[in-house]
Amino acid sequence: MGNRYGLEIRSACAADAAGLAVLLAEAGLTLPADTLAERLDAMRAVGGAVLIAQEWGPPSGLVVLHWYRTLSEARLVAQITTLFVGVEQRRRGVGRLLLKSASQAARMAECDMLQIVAPPDLADLDAFCRATGFTPGGPGFVRPLRKGR
């Protein structure tokens, strides 16, 4: 996705691992950069996307999504398993841009449904999901990706 005031949303690669390790540490997930680089490379080989928000420094946000088939849906379902924006970057629209880019990637993969996996006790995430069109369902929140569904 393009630039907006110096902010770029793009696919993550192994070279982003050191910056992502710092960002993820804010969320309480400590991973060595080399391990993270290996995992980013491995994730490129399966159905899904890892997108980062970046301005003029290390990544300021991250969204990880996967798509898969279910018995109940005719088309693929996309599931966001990680959505995080650095503390200093919040309330600036970064999360919404990451979500918009994730939705676009899921549509391109021919998904009809987008889920966010979320624990029930995160009030900020609950409010964000509801404000961006998600409703409670499944293991977190869901919303259709195509109109009229």
Buried (B, 14 or more C-beta within 10 A) or exposed (E): BEEEEEBBBBEBEBEBBBBBBEBBEEEEEEBEBEEBBBBBEEBBEEBBBBBBBBBEEBBBBBBBBBBEEEEEEEBBBBBBBBBBBBEEBBEBBBBEBBBBBBBBBBBEBEBBBBBBBBEEEEEEBBEBBEEBEBEEEEEBBBBEBEEEE
